[in-house]
Amino acid sequence: MARIWAEGCYTGHLTDWPLQHLGVVLDIVRHSDDAAGFQVLPRRWVVERSFAWLLRSRRLVRDYERRTDTSEGVILWSMTTLMSRRLAAQRQQPPAPARAA
């Protein structure tokens, strides 16, 4: 991971911390001051899509965990399940017919 996108409320001293301690760049996605109503923000859909994938796991719909390491484990389990299902679906596709040479 080399870049993190965050909302405009995460400005201030937090913008320097990821670069200093994690070596990743924090980009703040801001709302336009002159925009009225709903406006699609760039790269915001990536975060929203990732949250939607995580919330497909029933245990992550509510925050039941008291310890962060348990919560992290459930997130890793959820993403492992998602990726293994995708890989299994790719393997079930019939192979392409062999070409006669």
N, C-alpha and C positions, 0 to 999 in steps of 0.2 A: 504494500500500500504506500503510495507516494503523495496522495492528495486527499484532503478531507473537506467536504462542503458542509457549511453550517449556516443557520439563519442569522439575520442581522442582530438578534439579541445577544449573540455570543461575541461581541466586540470587547475591546479593552485589553486587559493583560493576558487574556486567554489566547489571543492571536499569536503571541510569541512563544508560548509554552510548548506547543506540539513540535515546532521546528527545533527548539533547544533540546528537548528531552526525548523526542521520538524520531526526529529527522524527517518529518512530513510537513507539507505545506497546508495551512488552513486557509481556505477561500471562503469569504463571507458572501452569501447570496442575499442581496438587498432588494427590498421593494423600491420601486420608483416613487419619488416624492409627488410627482404630478399625475400618477395613475389613479383612476377611480374605479372601484369595483374589482372583480376578479381579474388577475393577471397571472399567466403562466410564467414561472421563474425558471431560468436556465439551470439545468442539472438537478433541479428539485425532484423531478420524477424518479431519479435513481434512488434517492433515499426513501421516498414513499413506496416504491416498488419493493425495495428490500424489507421494509417494515411489513408490507403485505405478505411477503413470503414467510417471514418469521411468525406472523400471527395466524398462519394456517395451522401451526402447531397448537393444540388445545391448551397446553400448559403455559404458553407464553401470552395467551389472551389476557390473563390477569397476572398481576405481579405477586405471586405467592411466595417467592423466595426471600429469605432474610439475609442470605450471604451472597456476596457478589460472585464468588467462585462457583456456587451452585447455579446461579443464573447464567454465567458464562458457559457452563457445561451444557445446560439445556439449549442455549443458542447454537452451540457447536453441534449438538445432536440433531437439532432441527435442520440445519444447513447440510449436514452429512446425509440425512434422510432425503432431502430435496435433490442433492446431487446424485445419490445412488439410484433414485428413481429415474432421473434423466438418463443416466448411463445405461440402465437396464432397458429403457425404452428404445435407445439407439441400437442396442444389440439385437432386439427382436425384429428389426426391419429385415426383410428378406435380402439376401445378397444379390448383387447385380449378376445377370447371366454372363457366363464366360464367352468371350468373343473368339470365334474360330479364326485361326491365322493361316 
